[in-house]
């Protein structure tokens, strides 16, 4: 009985160590993948922004976002938008009617973002987060 218990304990220890090593590998792979995606979306955003204006950056971002599921899609589109806006030509009226950026948005801020997305039939909570980037850009 003692022998079976020691063998079982040994198997549990080995499996635990393998699980821990696999977790470390997964995290390293995930971080490498995120770094690659970040670089690609920044590059793509800058290239698009060099040839277009601010409104085109926002329109392309929201078009690409529409239908995306998951938080990583919102993050990737946000990276694209920031990079694009940083080099894009100024658009007339791009910041007109955009509420100032606040760390804690007011109900009016939330309503502005919600209806901007809804009026363009863009679904997903991430759309509102992308609109906060326009607020931040216009408040600088």
Secondary structure as UniProt FT lines:
FT   HELIX           2..51
FT   HELIX           54..65
FT   TURN            66..67
FT   HELIX           71..87
FT   TURN            92..97
FT   HELIX           107..119
FT   TURN            120..121
FT   HELIX           125..139
//
